[in-house]
Amino acid sequence: MKAYVLSNPCLRLILSVLAIASLLSVVNGPLGLLFGQTGDLPPEVLHYADMIVYNGKVLTADDDFTVAEALAVRDGKFLAVGDSSRIQRMAGPNTRQIDLQGKTVIPGIIDTHFHLDRYIGLNQVGPSLKWETEEAGIEELKALAAQTPPGEWVVVRISRTDIYNVTRQELDQASTRHPIALISSLGDEYAVNSEGLKRFPPGLSGLQKDPDTGEYTGQVRGFASGVLDYELIPWPNIAEQLPHYRKAMLDYAKAGMTTTVHRARGMVFSAYRELWLRDQLTMRVRLGHEIARLNPNLEAMFKRVGNLTGFGDDWLKIIGVSPVPPDGAGSLVWTSQRQLRRLADAPSVSPYGQDLWGMMGEDLEKDTEFRSVVLAGKYGWSVNTLHSAGDAANDQALLAYEKALEASKELGMTISIPYGLDHGSMITPEQIKKMKELGVIPSLYVANSIGRDPSRAIYLYGADAVNRFTPTRSLIEAGVRPAGESDTDRWPYITALWNIEKYVTRTDEKGRVWGQNEAITREQGLLMFTNWAAYYTGDEKILGTIEPQKLADFVVLDGDFMGVAAEDISEIPVVMTVVGAKIVFDAERDR
């Protein structure tokens, strides 16, 4: 009898299946399990979907912008996406089933610049003073000092216009028994009294002196303001702040937001960590740590802590560091174009705006945050959540990024998350090319450029300049995938749908159209807050689209995102927000 060698792969597969079927027939009846009979298998072996939603329009926001009817979720992840009849067959006796009745489903919204910690009004800075006049402000400080034990800090906020005019001698009138610190409304600019000056270590740059007398004025900038902010001012009780964080996350879930991205000081990171430990996060958090912000000992700090970029889990993660931005905001945006006029309520600075890095010291690469960005690259940290609005600021930031990415090679460090550049109102064609070359992802802020009311920008720079703001289509056509941000706690500007409408229509709230040639499609607008935003945070493998094995974050809209008129996109209600398969907002339940 001739022996045959099983060389055919298909034949070997058939025999293997028959062998398995024979074994199963012994365990569970003749071929029963093989053809769908479950027998007495334990529940761990057979696990139905935990949730299915069906009979709707599921916009997966994947690279092909696939549209389906239904989805299934299991173990906090998307299990399957497809037509309703197929998905419904994945339901078991305990599966939660939601009939969409034609509603639209989109991936969870990732807002790449959203200061949740600031919007709830909790920080280590005290109250905001009215400061109607300097005399009235000093009286307000006296009253606060009288309620504060001697030797403890009195810290308050006032407008940056007022803070520029305060001296330590004037603050001494409020108290000489307390260190006093005034911080501007946008941060990083301080004024202190004589007792406050005593708390600084000697030889620190940034303590301003009178050019005529050589005496300290009490004005604090640069690295000195970093030491004051992060090392001298005490922390509040963190646990007392947590209920406010929890409430804010649930409130913003009403806008469909499932992931927030912002810079954070150690105090804020500690608050999120407490919520994470207590399993009380209802929104994913991605943080640019402020360890690099105004830190005169940054290289030593990097050596002590090592590279923590990407450190965390699906809920809470450090995605890089966030230094001080290269320019200011509003009329202080640093531009290559001279302002045509000066706003009456603007601080007196250069007609080109405010070069914050250039104001910190004489040597850009030694005394300023330019140095911090390069050091971050050297030690393998990503840099993101970095405000840069003007074209001159973009030039400086992109040069720092280029040097940082080159410096990463010195120690053989891997930059694991792309560098990000936020706001980007004024982006030039040359800067678009540089972003593409460096892999930088811009996070765009349409509300403040053209979306609300650009009248102040028209006054400062002219209508032609405003038409060039936020060149979204040019970025996309160049192969750069921008992310979307809201950077506000004001409704409706907080919502992704309001922002998407503005990217699509390029209209402001007065109905004027700005730079129609830079309008994008609604598909691209949705990608900015989902698929492309996930690349900004380094989460593209787990977030941003509705695809099997990605985390089950999604939003239900009571309307047809793809079918409504472009000017009505912002009117579509969010009726449900789901994070990790948990419903965190349900309009019907939460009425």
Secondary structure, DSSP 8 states (H G I E B T S, - for coil): --------HHHHHHHHHHHHHHHHHHHHSTTTGGGT--TT--TTT---EEEEEESSEEE---TT--EESEEEEETTEEEEEE-HHHHHTTEEEEEEEEE-TT-EEEE-EEESS--HHHHTT-SSS--B---SSHHHHHHHHHHHHHTS-TTS-EEEEE-HHHHTT--HHHHHTT-SSS-EEEEETTSS-EEE-HHHHTTS-TT-TTEEE-TTT--EEEEE-HHHHHHIIIIIS----SGGGHHHHHHHHHHHGGGTEEEEEEEE-HHHHHHHHHHHHTT---SEEEEEEGGGTT-TTHHHHHHHH---TT-B-SSEEEEEE----SB-SGGG---SS--SS--TTS-S-BTTB-BHHHHH-S-HHHHSHHHHHHHHHHTT--B-S-EE-SHHHHHHHHHHHHHHHHHTTTTT----S--EEEE-SS--HHHHHHHHHHT-EEEE-HIIIIIS-THHHHHHH-HHHHHTSS-HHHHHHTT---EE-----STTTTSHHHHHHHHHH-B-TTS-B--GGG---HHHHHHHTTHHHHHHTT-TTTSSS--TTSB--EEEESS-TTTS-GGGGGG--EEEEEETTEEEEETTTT-
